[in-house]
Amino acid sequence: MKNLVTALVAVVCVIIGGVIGHMLRGGAGDASAATHAEGEEHGKKEESGDHAPKEKDSHGSEKKAKKDDHGKASASSGSSYFRFTREFVVPIIQNERVASLVILNINIEADASASDRMLTQEPMLRDVVMTTLVEISGDGRTFQSMTTIENYETLRSLLLGALQKKFPDMGIKNVLILDIARQDL
């Protein structure tokens, strides 16, 4: 008798849950239609001094485009930042042996339209950056004093120049050095 009551309660709960779910799903469609109709009526009555361009939301009604800090509509065709999957480890050679390692976390700022191409070209981008870093490490002074702004800017400009020379069509704008560390061995 106890098992029968438990099974009956379970079946009733499943049926009630299904009916409530069906009503909520059907009610959500009616609510979105009502919201859409109210939005259209409100849009006709609304008079505003704001001249932001209008966009369509997911329900088809118009909404105002978001503005950035300068009052201009946000543009999706700005810059994108490409993040390498791993840091760069550069050996510093002195007296024909590795004296220290420099670890760099580098991102690239480029045109937003180039972000997909940069993903597919990551091995070539890494090769250009690493080749340039090894070349810089051979000069013996740039990584010795990493705290001077001149060396930091030299590193950034040499990397930017090498990347722009190898990939002129990607619109590379800047090289961002996020982290830099040196480990003496």
C-alpha positions in Angstrom: 0.0 0.0 0.0 2.9 2.3 0.9 4.5 1.8 -2.6 1.3 2.5 -4.4 0.8 5.8 -2.6 4.4 6.8 -3.4 4.1 5.9 -7.1 0.7 7.8 -7.3 2.2 10.9 -5.7 5.2 10.8 -8.2 2.9 10.4 -11.2 0.7 13.4 -10.0 3.8 15.5 -9.5 5.2 14.7 -13.0 1.8 15.6 -14.6 1.5 18.8 -12.6 5.1 19.8 -13.5 4.4 19.1 -17.2 1.2 21.2 -17.2 2.9 24.1 -15.4 5.9 23.9 -17.7 3.6 24.0 -20.8 1.7 27.0 -19.4 4.9 28.9 -18.6 6.4 28.2 -22.0 3.2 29.3 -23.7 2.8 32.2 -21.3 6.4 33.4 -22.1 5.5 33.7 -25.8 2.4 35.7 -25.0 4.5 37.9 -22.6 7.1 38.6 -25.2 4.5 39.5 -27.7 2.9 41.9 -25.2 6.3 43.3 -24.4 7.0 43.8 -28.1 3.6 45.6 -28.6 4.2 47.8 -25.5 7.7 48.6 -26.8 6.3 49.7 -30.2 3.6 51.9 -28.6 6.2 53.4 -26.2 8.6 54.0 -29.1 5.9 55.9 -31.0 5.1 58.1 -28.1 8.7 58.7 -26.9 10.3 61.9 -27.9 13.9 62.3 -27.0 16.7 64.6 -27.7 19.1 61.7 -27.9 20.0 60.9 -31.5 21.8 57.6 -30.9 21.3 55.1 -33.8 18.7 52.5 -33.2 19.4 48.7 -33.2 17.0 45.8 -33.1 17.0 43.6 -30.0 16.2 39.9 -30.0 12.5 40.5 -30.1 12.6 42.7 -33.2 11.9 46.0 -31.3 14.3 48.9 -31.6 16.7 49.9 -28.8 19.2 52.6 -28.6 22.9 51.8 -29.3 25.2 52.0 -26.4 27.5 55.0 -26.2 31.0 55.0 -25.1 32.6 57.6 -22.8 33.0 60.1 -25.7 29.3 60.1 -26.7 29.9 58.2 -29.9 28.2 55.0 -30.7 30.3 52.0 -30.0 32.0 50.5 -33.1 32.6 46.8 -33.5 35.3 47.4 -36.1 37.9 48.8 -33.6 40.9 47.0 -32.3 41.2 43.5 -31.0 43.9 42.0 -28.8 45.5 38.8 -29.7 46.8 36.8 -26.7 49.4 34.1 -27.3 48.7 30.7 -25.7 52.1 30.6 -24.0 54.7 33.0 -22.7 58.0 33.6 -24.5 61.1 32.2 -22.8 64.3 33.9 -24.0 67.7 32.5 -23.0 70.4 35.1 -22.2 73.8 33.7 -23.3 77.0 34.9 -21.6 80.4 33.2 -22.2 78.7 30.6 -24.4 76.3 29.4 -21.7 72.8 30.3 -20.6 73.2 32.8 -17.8 69.5 33.7 -17.3 66.1 33.3 -18.8 63.7 36.1 -19.5 60.0 35.3 -19.6 57.6 37.6 -21.4 53.8 37.7 -21.7 53.0 39.5 -25.0 49.7 40.5 -26.6 49.2 42.1 -30.0 46.8 44.9 -30.7 45.5 44.8 -34.3 42.5 45.6 -36.4 39.4 43.6 -35.3 39.0 42.2 -38.8 42.4 40.4 -38.4 41.5 38.5 -35.2 40.6 35.2 -37.0 43.6 35.4 -39.3 45.8 35.9 -36.3 44.5 32.7 -34.6 45.4 30.7 -37.7 48.8 32.4 -38.0 49.8 32.0 -34.4 52.8 29.7 -35.1 54.2 32.2 -37.6 53.5 35.1 -35.2 55.4 33.3 -32.4 58.3 32.6 -34.8 58.7 36.2 -35.7 58.4 37.3 -32.0 60.8 34.6 -30.8 63.4 35.3 -33.6 63.3 39.0 -32.7 63.7 38.3 -29.0 66.7 36.0 -29.5 68.2 38.7 -31.7 67.7 41.3 -29.0 69.1 39.0 -26.3 72.3 38.8 -28.3 73.0 42.5 -27.9 73.9 41.8 -24.3 72.3 45.0 -22.8 68.5 45.1 -23.4 67.6 42.3 -21.0 70.3 43.2 -18.5 68.5 46.3 -17.3 64.8 45.6 -17.8 63.7 48.4 -15.5 64.8 51.2 -17.8 62.0 52.6 -19.9 64.4 53.0 -22.9 65.1 49.2 -23.0 61.4 48.5 -22.6 60.4 50.8 -25.5 63.3 49.4 -27.6 61.9 45.9 -27.1 58.4 47.0 -28.0 59.4 48.9 -31.1 61.7 46.2 -32.4 58.9 43.6 -32.0 56.3 45.9 -33.5 58.6 46.6 -36.5 59.3 42.9 -37.1 55.6 42.0 -36.9 54.5 44.8 -39.2 57.2 43.9 -41.7 56.2 40.2 -41.8 52.4 40.7 -41.6 51.6 44.1 -43.3 48.0 43.1 -44.1 47.0 42.3 -40.5 46.9 45.9 -39.3 49.1 45.3 -36.3 49.0 48.5 -34.2 50.9 47.8 -31.1 52.8 45.2 -29.0 51.7 45.0 -25.4 54.2 43.6 -22.9 52.0 42.5 -20.0 54.6 40.7 -17.9 58.3 40.4 -17.9 60.5 38.5 -15.5 64.1 37.4 -15.4 65.5 34.3 -13.7 69.3 34.1 -13.2 70.7 30.6 -13.4 
